[in-house]
């Protein structure tokens, strides 16, 4: 930009309160969207009971480990 000091560019990067609120709301919406998605299936070759023991989830039969 041709400024003598890098700190001069700070005047361009200060967000307005409205920008901050909009970005926070967008972040929370992205988090909600991600949490609503079902988890990806495990890669082939992993036994469901081993994953259940490791992560504390239910096995394919529904019983908790």
N, C-alpha and C positions, 0 to 999 in steps of 0.2 A: 504494500500500500504506500510505501515511501515515507512512512513516519520515522522520525529520528529515534523514538523510543517505543519499544513493544508495548509498554503500558498505555500508550495513547490509544491502542485498539480496544482497551477495556470499555470505552464509552459505547462501542458497537455491540458488546456481548452481554450487557445487563438486560435481563428479561423484564418485561412489565409484569405486574401482579396477575393480569388477565392471562398472559402467556403461561405463567407458572401453573395457575389453576387449570387451564385447558390441558396442559401436559400431564398433570397429576391425574385428572379425570380419565384421560386417554390411557394412561398406564394401568389404572384400576380396571378399566374395561378390558384391556388386553389380558390382565390376570384372570378375570372372570371367564373370558373366552377360553383360555388355556386350561383352566380347572374343569370346565364343562366337557372337555374332550376326554374320551376314554383313553386309558393308557395304551401304549403300543404293545403289541404282543411280543413275548420273548422270542429271541432268535431260536431257530431250530436246534435241537440237541440239548436244551435245558429241561430238566425234569421239573414239573410243576411243584412236587413236594419239596424239592431242594430250594426252589425260589421262595416257597411259602415259609420254610424254616428260616431262610436268610432275611427276608423282609417282613415277616410276621403277617402275611396275608393269608387268605383262604386258598385251599387247594381246589382243584377242579371239582371235587365232590362236594364242596361247600363247607367242609369242617375247617375250623380255624386252628392254626398252629401256634 
